[in-house]
Structure formats: structure tokens, C-alpha cells
């Protein structure tokens, strides 16, 4: 099922969503990401997260009950600065291509998803890095739902 939403995501609005097979996070604010990640965790739905700012981007794949979510890395930092973040269109396109490839790998069960890793790139300096993510037992998004199946 494909759903495109033009409503602000919150804990309340996300619960009205139909249950998808996979979630691709293209959000631009922390509140929506928290709600969407909690939904993915609660209903055991894989989530491909990506974010872009300027020339830089990050990506991870969250597989509930098996890997850290994108918010586990925050370690309690939840300052909500919802100011628009300028991004270069070519960086958004590059990250969208990687994100779409992650979704295809999950759907086709091919290759190795970026679960448990946060991939970073800086296209200004051509630096690329992958860091291992650990599940945070106190995570604001997934800690209440790890271990539950849908």
C-alpha cells in the first residue's frame, strides 16, 4: 500500500494510518519522526529513515525488534527546532536514491540493509562514514515497543 500524507504527524494522527509493509521517512521535523518511529516500532513495520541538511545526509534502516531506531542515537536529546533546514537539491536526490534502494532491498529481501548502522555523507568534502548504532533501552521512540510483534 502506498500512502502520501499532507497532514502534520503526531502521536494521534499517525495512529489513523493504515498498516503498511514498509515506511520510508521523508520528514523534516523531530516531532513527526518520533511519532512515525514509535508507530513503526509499535506495529513491527520496517522504517527507512533519511535526513539531509545542506551538503550532508544520513540514513539508517530500522527493523523493529532487531536493530536500533534512528532516534536511539539521540541519547535523550530532543530539542525541537522545527526551523526549515536548507538543503541542496542534488544532496536530496542522492539521499532519496539511497533510501529507495534500501526500501527495494527490504521488499525484495535482497542484499544487506543498513539496519544497525547510520550512514553519513558529506558531498562537499566527499566524506562517507558508517557508524554502528546500539539499541537505547530508554529511547523516546522505540523503547516501549521493542520485543512486541504485531
Secondary structure, 3 states (H helix, E strand, C coil): CCCCCCCCCCHHHHCCCCCCCEEEECCCCHHHHHHHHHHHHHCCCEEEEEEEEECEEEEEEECCCCCCCCCHHHCCCCCCCCCCCCECHHHHHHHHHHHHHHHHHHHHCCCCCCECEEEEEECCCCEEEEEECCCCCCCCCCCCCCCCCC
